[in-house]
Each structure stands twice: as C-alpha cells, then as structure tokens.
Amino acid sequence: MGTAGVGAESGTRGFCRYWPCKLDLVSGTASLAVFKALGDNTRYAIYLELARSPRPLATGDIAEELGLHINTIRPHLERMREVGLLRVEIVNQGGVGRPQHRYWLAEDAPSLGLEPAAFPVLARMLVRMAAEAGLTEADAVETGREQGLIDGLNADRSRPCVDAVMIRLATLGFDPVSAEVPDVPDDAVVGFSHCPFAELVETNADLVCGLHRGMVEGFVSVFSDTEVIDFGTLADRQSCTVTIRTGS
C-alpha cells in the first residue's frame, strides 16, 4: 500500500494524512478480504467515520462528511458490508425515492487501534459523576492542563507549535485544520472538524469543552513564546477553534 488515494484527488478531508493506517493492528485471524478492503484509502476513511460516530450513519451523511459524491460512497460501503466490516439497515422513509441505508461497524470488526466500544460509555459515566459531584468548568480546565502539559513534554518540540498541536489532536480524533489570521502573521487558528465528544457536549459543555481547552493550553505552554489567546467551543459556534499566538 502507498500513500496515494485519499486526499486532493478523492476529495476526502485528509483522514489518512498520518499514514500508514494501522492495518498492522488487525487480528491475525482477519481474512485477506478485510485487509484488501481497508487497504483502500477511501474505505479506510469511511471506516474511521463510522468508528467515531455514536450512531449509525446514512450514506448521504458519510458522503457529506468526506466531501465525496454519494454515488462514489455506495460501492465502497457495499464492498465493506460484503467482507463483514459493516452492518446495514434499510429505512423506508414513506416518501418517493430511494430508501435510506444506515451503516455501523460490525460487532466483530477489527479495532485498528481505535477506542473500544466501552470507552464512550465510560466517558459518559465519568462526566455524569463529575457533574453530580459539583465539579466546575475551572476544575475541568485545570485537569485538562495537567494532561496537556504531559502530552506537550512528550511531543516533538522541534516542530512549530501549531503543527505539534495538530498532530496530537489528530491522534485524538479531532480532525484539525489550520489557517493564518489575516493581517496578524503571528496568529494561527486551528479548527476541529470533528469532535469525538460531541454527544457529551450537548449536556455537559462546560466540563467537556473545559477539558479540551485545558489540554490545548497545557500542551501549548511547553513551547517558548507561544500562548492560546482564544478558545471557542461547540457551544458558541458550529465547530470549536483555538487561536494560537507565537512570539508573545
């Protein structure tokens, strides 16, 4: 397998920027058909999208998330279903047109190093316990800073801070993208096109977004002359963003 595939040509959002994909983590009992199916970059991007979703996704939802035409997605989904990676339900919406197909990962699909199904459940329980214990956003930010500091000290600090932040948060499933701020060359905005904790944000935004903010601030703090000057969450915009200033 090479690095060509997902990217500018196929139109996906760069899910495989950090190649190689983790096919080496598939169980040795997995069939050759599974390896071949996930060896395609577009199918691997679909797999990640479904693995990160807390609910089944319709064909159109997946196509929109990956920036691909729905007719491009359909044969990939069918191929993945044929080799046992996906389950599908067909929903008749009662109107004119094609019934909606909704997909989710099969129970015995390989993890590929992704989080086990128990992790989202554990996260929900821990956030609920924290809320019932009366912990505040400030408590969450401080806890996040401690973890971010650890991550930052273990990061490759020969890289620019923004690059290191993006690499770290990509591994956590946030799908970050960056852009310079017009007329402010020392500032960069990093946006997160996917939130792995979006479901929890709906009911516990202060705690969950506080943890995320603290993690970024703690990570950035280990880089010289760099600071977080703004952090916008899902609670006040479509996607969360962080503005990082260098040379401060």
Secondary structure, DSSP 8 states (H G I E B T S, - for coil): --S-STTTTT----TTTT-S-SGGGS-TTS-HHHHHHHTSHHHHHHHHHHHH-SS-EEHHHHHHHHT--HHHHHHHHHHHHHTTSEEEEEE--SSSS--EEEEEE-TT---TT---THHHHHHHHHHHHHHHTT--HHHHHHHHHHHHHHHHHTS-TTS-HHHHHHHHHHHTT--EEEEEETTEEEEEEEEES--TTHHHHHHHHHHHHHHHHHHHHHHHTTSTTEEEEEEE-TTTSSS-EEEEEE--
